[in-house]
Amino acid sequence: MTYAVLPGCEPFSFTGSSSGVLVLHGFTGNPSSMRPLADRLANAGYSVELPRLPGHGTAIEDILTTTWSDWSGTALSAFDELAARTERVCVVGLSMGGALTAFVAEQRDGVAGCVFINPLIKPPVPELMALLDDALASGLSVFDDGGAPDIKKPGADELAYAGWPLPALKSLVSNLPTVGAALGTITASSLVITSREDHTVPTDNSLDLVAALAGPVEHIWLDDSYHVATIDNDQELVELSTLSFVERVLGA
């Protein structure tokens, strides 16, 4: 079955200068959570690609049949397309988009810089993995968590799915160890942006990432946002910090 893309969840592409930025959204989210940041980069003149990852931004049934290989393949293809029409490319990712950012940097020598926003790098603790396996074994495919976005700002919404698609989640967390094992191969400059209070991804993901990366790392902490910091109270700080980093790496 073909599911329609929800309004506001469309991908975004902009042709600007010879410097490019690939922007990647998170698991069960969609481009809407990253669109303001992508617009900011485009308005600064950069060429920007913000793909809609397979199974996202439509209906939760759509994501149940997608896996890490679908999302990582889309991220690599988007990078290759952008790199083919620009001279240098930075990659920016939120949550699972952070894991994909690391994956792209591990797979492609041409990544000039990485921005990780509340990145998901580590798999859940064994107890949670066991619960996930038990739920899947029982035939449960979607865990309904109420659908409230992890955003502190009143009224803000990332239009994410109201629940966790368990087969897709298992695929995601099962591939995180492979990504984590290769973090030391990333020599590009990186910016890590972390909310002090995050109810979705523990902050030790960022701390372990900072410790593992081989290149220069700048780490910024956010005091007034939860997980989806790109559209939360610290949105301006996230955008300005990212833009400043990209300017340093790619040039204005």
Short mmCIF file of the C-alpha atoms (twelve columns), coordinates in Angstrom:
data_MODEL
# 
_entry.id   MODEL 
# 
loop_
_atom_site.group_PDB 
_atom_site.id 
_atom_site.type_symbol 
_atom_site.label_atom_id 
_atom_site.label_alt_id 
_atom_site.label_comp_id 
_atom_site.label_asym_id 
_atom_site.label_seq_id 
_atom_site.Cartn_x 
_atom_site.Cartn_y 
_atom_site.Cartn_z 
_atom_site.pdbx_PDB_model_num 
ATOM 1   C CA . MET A 1   0.000  0.000   0.000  1 
ATOM 2   C CA . THR A 2   1.175  3.513   -0.805 1 
ATOM 3   C CA . TYR A 3   0.818  6.054   1.999  1 
ATOM 4   C CA . ALA A 4   0.573  9.780   1.331  1 
ATOM 5   C CA . VAL A 5   3.220  12.091  2.752  1 
ATOM 6   C CA . LEU A 6   1.741  14.156  5.563  1 
ATOM 7   C CA . PRO A 7   1.628  17.935  5.022  1 
ATOM 8   C CA . GLY A 8   4.814  19.494  6.373  1 
ATOM 9   C CA . CYS A 9   6.773  16.235  6.189  1 
ATOM 10  C CA . GLU A 10  8.065  16.651  2.655  1 
ATOM 11  C CA . PRO A 11  11.793 16.448  1.839  1 
ATOM 12  C CA . PHE A 12  13.677 19.641  1.055  1 
ATOM 13  C CA . SER A 13  16.341 20.380  -1.521 1 
ATOM 14  C CA . PHE A 14  18.104 23.653  -2.301 1 
ATOM 15  C CA . THR A 15  20.838 24.436  -4.796 1 
ATOM 16  C CA . GLY A 16  23.105 27.158  -3.521 1 
ATOM 17  C CA . SER A 17  26.872 27.487  -3.404 1 
ATOM 18  C CA . SER A 18  29.556 24.885  -4.009 1 
ATOM 19  C CA . SER A 19  29.444 24.026  -0.287 1 
ATOM 20  C CA . GLY A 20  26.770 21.540  0.771  1 
ATOM 21  C CA . VAL A 21  25.011 20.421  3.953  1 
ATOM 22  C CA . LEU A 22  23.161 17.118  4.334  1 
ATOM 23  C CA . VAL A 23  20.496 17.283  7.066  1 
ATOM 24  C CA . LEU A 24  19.042 14.090  8.588  1 
ATOM 25  C CA . HIS A 25  15.989 13.714  10.825 1 
ATOM 26  C CA . GLY A 26  15.331 11.183  13.567 1 
ATOM 27  C CA . PHE A 27  13.542 7.870   14.051 1 
ATOM 28  C CA . THR A 28  9.720  8.096   13.689 1 
ATOM 29  C CA . GLY A 29  10.200 11.797  12.928 1 
ATOM 30  C CA . ASN A 30  10.355 13.486  9.544  1 
ATOM 31  C CA . PRO A 31  11.872 16.521  7.795  1 
ATOM 32  C CA . SER A 32  9.599  18.943  9.696  1 
ATOM 33  C CA . SER A 33  11.831 18.718  12.773 1 
ATOM 34  C CA . MET A 34  14.868 19.782  10.724 1 
ATOM 35  C CA . ARG A 35  13.252 22.101  8.195  1 
ATOM 36  C CA . PRO A 36  13.894 25.371  10.103 1 
ATOM 37  C CA . LEU A 37  17.579 24.475  10.358 1 
ATOM 38  C CA . ALA A 38  17.695 23.459  6.697  1 
ATOM 39  C CA . ASP A 39  16.047 26.756  5.737  1 
ATOM 40  C CA . ARG A 40  18.596 28.663  7.825  1 
ATOM 41  C CA . LEU A 41  21.447 26.943  6.004  1 
ATOM 42  C CA . ALA A 42  19.830 27.514  2.619  1 
ATOM 43  C CA . ASN A 43  19.272 31.182  3.392  1 
ATOM 44  C CA . ALA A 44  22.982 31.413  4.195  1 
ATOM 45  C CA . GLY A 45  23.656 30.252  0.646  1 
ATOM 46  C CA . TYR A 46  24.606 26.608  1.115  1 
ATOM 47  C CA . SER A 47  23.323 23.780  -1.039 1 
ATOM 48  C CA . VAL A 48  21.106 21.681  1.221  1 
ATOM 49  C CA . GLU A 49  19.566 18.219  1.091  1 
ATOM 50  C CA . LEU A 50  17.002 17.143  3.699  1 
ATOM 51  C CA . PRO A 51  15.666 13.733  2.648  1 
ATOM 52  C CA . ARG A 52  12.568 12.047  4.036  1 
ATOM 53  C CA . LEU A 53  13.833 8.717   5.282  1 
ATOM 54  C CA . PRO A 54  11.875 5.648   4.056  1 
ATOM 55  C CA . GLY A 55  8.776  4.888   6.107  1 
ATOM 56  C CA . HIS A 56  8.747  8.289   7.802  1 
ATOM 57  C CA . GLY A 57  6.316  11.180  7.500  1 
ATOM 58  C CA . THR A 58  3.416  9.070   6.230  1 
ATOM 59  C CA . ALA A 59  1.709  6.465   8.446  1 
ATOM 60  C CA . ILE A 60  3.216  4.289   11.152 1 
ATOM 61  C CA . GLU A 61  2.258  1.204   9.134  1 
ATOM 62  C CA . ASP A 62  4.709  2.393   6.492  1 
ATOM 63  C CA . ILE A 63  7.750  2.224   8.750  1 
ATOM 64  C CA . LEU A 64  7.035  -1.302  9.958  1 
ATOM 65  C CA . THR A 65  8.569  -2.773  6.810  1 
ATOM 66  C CA . THR A 66  11.642 -0.530  6.682  1 
ATOM 67  C CA . THR A 67  15.036 -1.173  8.249  1 
ATOM 68  C CA . TRP A 68  18.385 0.427   8.991  1 
ATOM 69  C CA . SER A 69  19.601 -0.490  5.510  1 
ATOM 70  C CA . ASP A 70  16.782 1.598   3.993  1 
ATOM 71  C CA . TRP A 71  17.574 4.676   6.096  1 
ATOM 72  C CA . SER A 72  21.355 4.400   5.856  1 
ATOM 73  C CA . GLY A 73  21.116 3.745   2.123  1 
ATOM 74  C CA . THR A 74  19.029 6.878   1.657  1 
ATOM 75  C CA . ALA A 75  21.505 8.910   3.718  1 
ATOM 76  C CA . LEU A 76  24.456 7.673   1.661  1 
ATOM 77  C CA . SER A 77  22.649 8.300   -1.629 1 
ATOM 78  C CA . ALA A 78  21.726 11.833  -0.547 1 
ATOM 79  C CA . PHE A 79  25.334 12.501  0.452  1 
ATOM 80  C CA . ASP A 80  26.668 11.155  -2.846 1 
ATOM 81  C CA . GLU A 81  24.223 13.264  -4.841 1 
ATOM 82  C CA . LEU A 82  25.109 16.396  -2.885 1 
ATOM 83  C CA . ALA A 83  28.854 15.694  -3.024 1 
ATOM 84  C CA . ALA A 84  28.619 15.281  -6.808 1 
ATOM 85  C CA . ARG A 85  27.437 18.885  -7.212 1 
ATOM 86  C CA . THR A 86  29.446 20.579  -4.453 1 
ATOM 87  C CA . GLU A 87  33.080 20.740  -3.391 1 
ATOM 88  C CA . ARG A 88  32.708 19.985  0.331  1 
ATOM 89  C CA . VAL A 89  29.854 18.648  2.471  1 
ATOM 90  C CA . CYS A 90  28.949 18.782  6.152  1 
ATOM 91  C CA . VAL A 91  26.413 16.349  7.628  1 
ATOM 92  C CA . VAL A 92  23.952 17.334  10.362 1 
ATOM 93  C CA . GLY A 93  21.753 14.840  12.202 1 
ATOM 94  C CA . LEU A 94  19.223 14.738  15.036 1 
ATOM 95  C CA . SER A 95  18.787 11.592  17.168 1 
ATOM 96  C CA . MET A 96  18.874 8.619   14.766 1 
ATOM 97  C CA . GLY A 97  20.027 11.215  12.261 1 
ATOM 98  C CA . GLY A 98  23.105 11.477  14.476 1 
ATOM 99  C CA . ALA A 99  23.785 7.772   14.057 1 
ATOM 100 C CA . LEU A 100 23.306 8.179   10.317 1 
ATOM 101 C CA . THR A 101 25.667 11.165  10.345 1 
ATOM 102 C CA . ALA A 102 28.323 8.999   11.975 1 
ATOM 103 C CA . PHE A 103 27.618 6.184   9.510  1 
ATOM 104 C CA . VAL A 104 28.011 8.480   6.495  1 
ATOM 105 C CA . ALA A 105 31.269 9.881   7.913  1 
ATOM 106 C CA . GLU A 106 32.533 6.337   8.482  1 
ATOM 107 C CA . GLN A 107 31.631 5.284   4.936  1 
ATOM 108 C CA . ARG A 108 32.629 8.380   2.975  1 
ATOM 109 C CA . ASP A 109 36.040 10.090  3.085  1 
ATOM 110 C CA . GLY A 110 34.591 13.336  1.757  1 
ATOM 111 C CA . VAL A 111 32.697 14.428  4.882  1 
ATOM 112 C CA . ALA A 112 34.153 17.800  5.885  1 
ATOM 113 C CA . GLY A 113 32.357 18.148  9.214  1 
ATOM 114 C CA . CYS A 114 29.637 16.602  11.386 1 
ATOM 115 C CA . VAL A 115 26.974 18.111  13.618 1 
ATOM 116 C CA . PHE A 116 25.327 15.737  16.086 1 
ATOM 117 C CA . ILE A 117 22.176 16.984  17.858 1 
ATOM 118 C CA . ASN A 118 21.085 14.761  20.771 1 
ATOM 119 C CA . PRO A 119 22.571 11.827  18.852 1 
ATOM 120 C CA . LEU A 120 21.504 8.235   19.339 1 
ATOM 121 C CA . ILE A 121 24.733 6.226   19.294 1 
ATOM 122 C CA . LYS A 122 24.351 3.507   21.923 1 
ATOM 123 C CA . PRO A 123 21.885 0.585   21.961 1 
ATOM 124 C CA . PRO A 124 19.508 0.293   24.939 1 
ATOM 125 C CA . VAL A 125 20.672 -1.466  28.093 1 
ATOM 126 C CA . PRO A 126 20.257 -5.274  28.000 1 
ATOM 127 C CA . GLU A 127 17.098 -5.144  30.105 1 
ATOM 128 C CA . LEU A 128 15.341 -2.935  27.566 1 
ATOM 129 C CA . MET A 129 16.611 -5.049  24.688 1 
ATOM 130 C CA . ALA A 130 15.103 -8.091  26.394 1 
ATOM 131 C CA . LEU A 131 11.768 -6.296  26.738 1 
ATOM 132 C CA . LEU A 132 11.869 -5.380  23.058 1 
ATOM 133 C CA . ASP A 133 12.583 -8.976  22.086 1 
ATOM 134 C CA . ASP A 134 9.768  -10.252 24.318 1 
ATOM 135 C CA . ALA A 135 7.300  -7.773  22.815 1 
ATOM 136 C CA . LEU A 136 8.228  -8.794  19.278 1 
ATOM 137 C CA . ALA A 137 8.001  -12.459 20.188 1 
ATOM 138 C CA . SER A 138 4.466  -11.874 21.494 1 
ATOM 139 C CA . GLY A 139 3.429  -10.448 18.126 1 
ATOM 140 C CA . LEU A 140 3.316  -6.793  19.192 1 
ATOM 141 C CA . SER A 141 4.364  -4.521  16.336 1 
ATOM 142 C CA . VAL A 142 3.595  -1.046  17.730 1 
ATOM 143 C CA . PHE A 143 4.005  0.154   21.303 1 
ATOM 144 C CA . ASP A 144 1.704  3.107   21.996 1 
ATOM 145 C CA . ASP A 145 3.481  5.630   24.207 1 
ATOM 146 C CA . GLY A 146 0.775  8.294   24.007 1 
ATOM 147 C CA . GLY A 147 2.430  10.191  21.200 1 
ATOM 148 C CA . ALA A 148 3.587  13.227  23.197 1 
ATOM 149 C CA . PRO A 149 6.707  14.727  21.590 1 
ATOM 150 C CA . ASP A 150 9.753  15.241  23.813 1 
ATOM 151 C CA . ILE A 151 9.690  19.012  23.376 1 
ATOM 152 C CA . LYS A 152 9.667  21.527  26.222 1 
ATOM 153 C CA . LYS A 153 8.279  24.435  24.205 1 
ATOM 154 C CA . PRO A 154 4.467  24.644  24.528 1 
ATOM 155 C CA . GLY A 155 2.647  23.985  21.272 1 
ATOM 156 C CA . ALA A 156 5.669  22.708  19.360 1 
ATOM 157 C CA . ASP A 157 5.130  19.441  17.465 1 
ATOM 158 C CA . GLU A 158 7.433  17.409  15.224 1 
ATOM 159 C CA . LEU A 159 4.518  15.497  13.631 1 
ATOM 160 C CA . ALA A 160 6.137  12.207  14.652 1 
ATOM 161 C CA . TYR A 161 4.291  8.892   14.854 1 
ATOM 162 C CA . ALA A 162 2.244  8.268   17.998 1 
ATOM 163 C CA . GLY A 163 4.016  5.092   19.032 1 
ATOM 164 C CA . TRP A 164 7.125  3.004   18.572 1 
ATOM 165 C CA . PRO A 165 7.254  0.655   15.543 1 
ATOM 166 C CA . LEU A 166 9.012  -2.267  17.200 1 
ATOM 167 C CA . PRO A 167 10.394 -4.189  14.189 1 
ATOM 168 C CA . ALA A 168 11.964 -0.997  12.850 1 
ATOM 169 C CA . LEU A 169 13.236 -0.092  16.318 1 
ATOM 170 C CA . LYS A 170 14.889 -3.508  16.628 1 
ATOM 171 C CA . SER A 171 16.619 -2.965  13.285 1 
ATOM 172 C CA . LEU A 172 17.856 0.432   14.415 1 
ATOM 173 C CA . VAL A 173 19.274 -0.586  17.788 1 
ATOM 174 C CA . SER A 174 20.769 -3.779  16.364 1 
ATOM 175 C CA . ASN A 175 22.939 -1.710  14.006 1 
ATOM 176 C CA . LEU A 176 24.126 0.867   16.528 1 
ATOM 177 C CA . PRO A 177 27.036 -1.251  17.837 1 
ATOM 178 C CA . THR A 178 28.539 -1.394  14.338 1 
ATOM 179 C CA . VAL A 179 28.287 2.379   14.014 1 
ATOM 180 C CA . GLY A 180 29.732 2.870   17.483 1 
ATOM 181 C CA . ALA A 181 32.684 0.581   16.844 1 
ATOM 182 C CA . ALA A 182 33.880 2.763   13.957 1 
ATOM 183 C CA . LEU A 183 33.519 6.197   15.581 1 
ATOM 184 C CA . GLY A 184 37.283 6.378   15.995 1 
ATOM 185 C CA . THR A 185 37.677 6.473   12.219 1 
ATOM 186 C CA . ILE A 186 35.912 9.860   12.015 1 
ATOM 187 C CA . THR A 187 38.646 12.482  11.770 1 
ATOM 188 C CA . ALA A 188 36.506 15.369  10.507 1 
ATOM 189 C CA . SER A 189 35.715 18.245  12.857 1 
ATOM 190 C CA . SER A 190 32.520 17.728  14.816 1 
ATOM 191 C CA . LEU A 191 30.008 19.727  16.804 1 
ATOM 192 C CA . VAL A 192 27.944 17.882  19.409 1 
ATOM 193 C CA . ILE A 193 24.836 19.622  20.778 1 
ATOM 194 C CA . THR A 194 23.192 18.031  23.814 1 
ATOM 195 C CA . SER A 195 20.113 18.843  25.873 1 
ATOM 196 C CA . ARG A 196 20.801 18.454  29.571 1 
ATOM 197 C CA . GLU A 197 17.290 17.046  29.992 1 
ATOM 198 C CA . ASP A 198 16.365 14.499  27.333 1 
ATOM 199 C CA . HIS A 199 13.642 11.908  27.919 1 
ATOM 200 C CA . THR A 200 14.315 9.988   24.698 1 
ATOM 201 C CA . VAL A 201 18.077 9.575   24.345 1 
ATOM 202 C CA . PRO A 202 20.291 9.532   27.469 1 
ATOM 203 C CA . THR A 203 23.015 12.162  27.490 1 
ATOM 204 C CA . ASP A 204 25.737 9.532   27.847 1 
ATOM 205 C CA . ASN A 205 25.273 8.948   24.110 1 
ATOM 206 C CA . SER A 206 26.794 12.379  23.510 1 
ATOM 207 C CA . LEU A 207 29.519 11.894  26.109 1 
ATOM 208 C CA . ASP A 208 30.597 8.571   24.628 1 
ATOM 209 C CA . LEU A 209 30.527 10.084  21.140 1 
ATOM 210 C CA . VAL A 210 32.734 13.011  22.170 1 
ATOM 211 C CA . ALA A 211 35.203 10.589  23.746 1 
ATOM 212 C CA . ALA A 212 35.297 8.293   20.705 1 
ATOM 213 C CA . LEU A 213 35.627 10.740  17.810 1 
ATOM 214 C CA . ALA A 214 39.160 11.064  16.415 1 
ATOM 215 C CA . GLY A 215 38.831 14.614  15.078 1 
ATOM 216 C CA . PRO A 216 38.435 17.969  16.844 1 
ATOM 217 C CA . VAL A 217 35.171 18.168  18.818 1 
ATOM 218 C CA . GLU A 218 33.185 21.090  20.202 1 
ATOM 219 C CA . HIS A 219 30.463 20.202  22.709 1 
ATOM 220 C CA . ILE A 220 27.563 22.548  23.519 1 
ATOM 221 C CA . TRP A 221 24.973 21.936  26.235 1 
ATOM 222 C CA . LEU A 222 21.373 23.146  26.002 1 
ATOM 223 C CA . ASP A 223 19.569 24.204  29.181 1 
ATOM 224 C CA . ASP A 224 16.026 24.858  27.955 1 
ATOM 225 C CA . SER A 225 15.156 22.078  25.502 1 
ATOM 226 C CA . TYR A 226 14.305 18.396  25.520 1 
ATOM 227 C CA . HIS A 227 15.085 15.867  22.783 1 
ATOM 228 C CA . VAL A 228 13.806 17.613  19.634 1 
ATOM 229 C CA . ALA A 229 15.986 20.644  20.282 1 
ATOM 230 C CA . THR A 230 15.806 21.872  16.686 1 
ATOM 231 C CA . ILE A 231 12.258 23.159  17.269 1 
ATOM 232 C CA . ASP A 232 12.412 23.690  21.030 1 
ATOM 233 C CA . ASN A 233 13.260 26.691  23.194 1 
ATOM 234 C CA . ASP A 234 16.942 26.556  22.214 1 
ATOM 235 C CA . GLN A 235 16.204 26.494  18.483 1 
ATOM 236 C CA . GLU A 236 18.024 29.769  17.844 1 
ATOM 237 C CA . LEU A 237 21.123 28.571  19.693 1 
ATOM 238 C CA . VAL A 238 21.081 25.296  17.780 1 
ATOM 239 C CA . GLU A 239 20.760 27.086  14.448 1 
ATOM 240 C CA . LEU A 240 23.388 29.737  15.149 1 
ATOM 241 C CA . SER A 241 25.855 27.202  16.560 1 
ATOM 242 C CA . THR A 242 25.377 24.938  13.564 1 
ATOM 243 C CA . LEU A 243 25.691 27.797  11.094 1 
ATOM 244 C CA . SER A 244 28.847 29.067  12.814 1 
ATOM 245 C CA . PHE A 245 30.374 25.591  12.722 1 
ATOM 246 C CA . VAL A 246 29.487 25.077  9.063  1 
ATOM 247 C CA . GLU A 247 30.972 28.474  8.189  1 
ATOM 248 C CA . ARG A 248 34.228 27.539  9.936  1 
ATOM 249 C CA . VAL A 249 34.421 24.190  8.158  1 
ATOM 250 C CA . LEU A 250 33.089 25.076  4.722  1 
ATOM 251 C CA . GLY A 251 33.551 28.835  4.574  1 
ATOM 252 C CA . ALA A 252 30.865 31.500  4.446  1 
# 
